[in-house]
């Protein structure tokens, strides 16, 4: 990649704990500009203003921080397109960081309706929204040549013992029926659903890496990180318990890390120090944190070309354009 000072970065979910932590570190690297996108444009502006006031971002930092003016709601493609049209005309992005989404805490499967389809919500807001964002960035010529795209993965893509079962599908049709919410007879489990969405994100990454000649695409997880706003939709009492007891305990046991620690790993990936085109990188097998490793051998379904091709076909259907 080019020198840091020449880079322009686009980031979804920039108002969350991880987004702000990554932005702070990128500013210290003195990249040229960072466009901060959020579900609500006002929240993006507040996050930018908060960062500008921090002493760590003193006047000697030359990075231009820009709050996206539109609403990057990962469940609303029409809002995403409008928001991308409103991006600055004079910037093409060298780096795209797709990390918006989160767990859908519900008693049953929820769905999103788009282009005549009814789609499982966790997959939509974690993967399809990211795909549509990249699709419109490309359509409206917001991507620089050889852009580096980093998708925020998660170890749930290959399963975590005691937390998330290993995502697997018996056939391409089974995958299709799950996404279109036609055969979800198994009781809904929020953590299993987020694992499936991260699995789909890996399929997307590997398919896209093969199909886009002028783009690097990497699925990357720094390991389990607390304080990222991923639990924002959890009931307040349960969220407090998770953040102040469970995650603190996991941190003491070396199974979770702070947003600052996770952010440094993401920055290394965004700047090209870690990860190559089509790679799926995260923590060691059976663990939530540790040395970064290839995730694909940990779940054979990740290497299933029929599943990759089927998911790509579904994305093109949902996208609505060829």
Secondary structure, 3 states (H helix, E strand, C coil): CCCHHHCEEEECCCCCHHHHHHHHHHHHCCCCEEEECCCCHHHHHHHHHHHHHCHHHCCCCCCEEEECCCCCCCCCHHHHHHHHHCCCCCCCEEEEEECCCCCCCCCCCCEEEECCEEEEHHHHHHHHHHHHHHHHHHHCCCEEEEEEEEEECCHHHCCECCCECCCCCCCHHHHHHHHCCCCCCCCCCHHHHHHHHHHHHHHHHHHHHHHCCCEEEEEECCCCECCCCCCCCCCHHHHHHHHHHHHHHHHHCCCCECHHHHHHHHHHHHCCCCCCCCCEEECCCCCCCCCCEECHHHCHHHHCHHHHHHHHHHHHHHHCCC
